Amino acid sequence: FCRGNHQKEKDRLMQTQKQKPMQTMKQKLKLWQVKLKIWQVKLKQ
């Protein structure tokens, strides 16, 4: 589930990158924030 979802996210990022670079940067930042949260949860366990 997670890997497939990530691939979809990547594809979407690639598509939006062609249209609006700024929008993509925001999406990438959001992705990083989510990743950091996941890591924090994993470390706490």
RAGICOR-V971706 format. One record per pair of residues at least 12 apart in sequence whose C-alpha atoms are under 10 Angstrom apart, sorted by the first residue. I is the first residue (numbers start at 0). J is the second residue. D is the distance in Angstrom with one decimal. If there is no record, write none. Layout:
I_J_D ; I_J_D
This chain:
5_30_9.4 ; 8_26_9.3 ; 8_27_9.7 ; 8_30_8.8 ; 9_27_9.5 ; 9_30_9.9 ; 11_23_9.3 ; 11_26_9.7 ; 12_24_9.1 ; 12_26_7.4 ; 12_27_7.9
